[in-house]
Amino acid sequence: MTSGAVNTTGKPTVLMFGWEFPPYSSGGLGTACYGLTKGLKNNNADVIFVVPRGDDSSASHVKLRIASEMFNKHAHAMNLKTLVVDSPLKAYMTPTVYSKAGKKYLYGGNLFEEVERFSQIAKTIAKQEKFDIIHCHDWITYKAGINAKKISGKPLVVHVHATEFDRSGGNINNYVYNIEKAGMLAADRVVCVSNLTRNIVLKKYGIAPEKVLVVHNAIEHPSLPQRKEHFAIKKKNKIVLFLGRITLQKGPDYFVEAAKKVTQKMSNVTFIIVGSGDMEAQIMEKAASLGLGTKVLFTGFMDQTEVDKAFRMADVYVMPSVSEPFGLTALEAMRNGTPCIISKQSGVSEVVKHCLKVDFWDVNELANKIVSTLKYPHLHNTLKENGSVEVKKFNWDNSAKKCVDVYSDAINNNLTRHSARAQQHTHHFTRETPGGCS
């Protein structure tokens, strides 16, 4: 819909800004965006999804707009310098200090510049497309959403999948924090993936409670292999799995420390770390220094098919996150019938019951829970069977329905505000014009 037009069809069109979209995806954000957009389609909403780069043939359920292509097309007219994003991962790495022209930066490469260019092209997209509402995922898209709102007058929803306080461990980057806060203040509604995240938004960003809502993440449910799988590595050893970005936020150092304690009680255990990240070399060195060189295997990044296979291979999945806004990997593990041990400092711990929970810093308790899950078949089977049943209640259609309700509320309030302003203008005009209006 064009600016100011009323949507009478009951079928909202969403202009959505994200930073990644499968198959060009590096983590949970891309997975969540894909699942949510499919759920929105099933809830009678159309989505125009804008990403910096990718392939517009990668999804049939959304209209995918590739910003890099528009950069190239409009760079001259907009006086923009066009550069390719170094890596979508850089928005979610542990903040690291980089030196550039004598200044210190906590994020690497050209990320900040790319965020700015993305926000500029959002103006062009907002003029070209017809839509009812704007939906932005995480700080890297908030400037784009603000610009799209200014151009179109349409309401803005910002979706908080993680905050700077989650990523940085307290050593926040003020540039990122200020973008996050500006986006939340400009938004008509703020959607958080957990109550844990909502509390951070309220306390650390000072956002009005009435406009901050919670929509928990969900998961897709593809068909699993019907035949029993055999893995050579499991002939002699039990498998304990860590899967995620190897960054400060995800707690890989606590995983390795707990691994050391487990090996002091059990000898037939192999620990597998799936993923990549800026702490990868550091964690490898830590494992070696603890004498775990032959006990800990690093696989690097895996695609979704390989990830599901890794879950099915594992005897237990461990998610020791320091601050996890949600934690989709816990649901992925449960979907694959893998018992879970998760951090209490995670959003997913609010909504799942059939898993073991532990404070991320308590490596002794974490090690004890790993040993118990491996040693006691009854505990292992109970977690596996009940978790497999419980995870089926998490469906993206349900999460998307909550988002559609958020859209409807924001759109209606926006129309009410426009109507009130129009009435005020008319009243002022008739009061100030001699003789009134004929």
Stockholm file with secondary structure:
# STOCKHOLM 1.0

chainA/1-438         MTSGAVNTTGKPTVLMFGWEFPPYSSGGLGTACYGLTKGLKNNNADVIFVVPRGDDSSASHVKLRIASEMFNKHAHAMNLKTLVVDSPLKAYMTPTVYSKAGKKYLYGGNLFEEVERFSQIAKTIAKQEKFDIIHCHDWITYKAGINAKKISGKPLVVHVHATEFDRSGGNINNYVYNIEKAGMLAADRVVCVSNLTRNIVLKKYGIAPEKVLVVHNAIEHPSLPQRKEHFAIKKKNKIVLFLGRITLQKGPDYFVEAAKKVTQKMSNVTFIIVGSGDMEAQIMEKAASLGLGTKVLFTGFMDQTEVDKAFRMADVYVMPSVSEPFGLTALEAMRNGTPCIISKQSGVSEVVKHCLKVDFWDVNELANKIVSTLKYPHLHNTLKENGSVEVKKFNWDNSAKKCVDVYSDAINNNLTRHSARAQQHTHHFTRETPGGCS
#=GR chainA/1-438 SS CCTTCCCCSSCCEEEEECSCBTTBCCSHHHHHHHHHHHHHHHTTCEEEEEESSCCTTSCSSSEEEEHHHHHHHHHHHHTCCCCCCSCGGGGGSCCCCEEETTEEESSCTTHHHHHHHHHHHHHHHHHHCCCSEEEEESGGGHHHHHHHHHHHCCCEEEEESCCHHHHHTTCCCHHHHHHHHHHHHHCSEEEESSHHHHHHHHHHHCCCGGGEEECCCCCCCCCCCSSCCCCGGGTTCEEEEEESCCSGGGCHHHHHHHHHHHHTTCSSEEEEEECCCTTHHHHHHHHHHTTCTTTEEEEECCCHHHHHHHHHHCSEEEECCSSBSCCHHHHHHHHTTCCEEEESSBSGGGTCCSSEEECTTCHHHHHHHHHHHHHCHHHHHHHHHHHHHHGGGCCHHHHHHHHHHHHHHHHHHHHHHHHHHHHHHHHHHHHHSTTCCC
#=GC SS_cons         CCTTCCCCSSCCEEEEECSCBTTBCCSHHHHHHHHHHHHHHHTTCEEEEEESSCCTTSCSSSEEEEHHHHHHHHHHHHTCCCCCCSCGGGGGSCCCCEEETTEEESSCTTHHHHHHHHHHHHHHHHHHCCCSEEEEESGGGHHHHHHHHHHHCCCEEEEESCCHHHHHTTCCCHHHHHHHHHHHHHCSEEEESSHHHHHHHHHHHCCCGGGEEECCCCCCCCCCCSSCCCCGGGTTCEEEEEESCCSGGGCHHHHHHHHHHHHTTCSSEEEEEECCCTTHHHHHHHHHHTTCTTTEEEEECCCHHHHHHHHHHCSEEEECCSSBSCCHHHHHHHHTTCCEEEESSBSGGGTCCSSEEECTTCHHHHHHHHHHHHHCHHHHHHHHHHHHHHGGGCCHHHHHHHHHHHHHHHHHHHHHHHHHHHHHHHHHHHHHSTTCCC
//
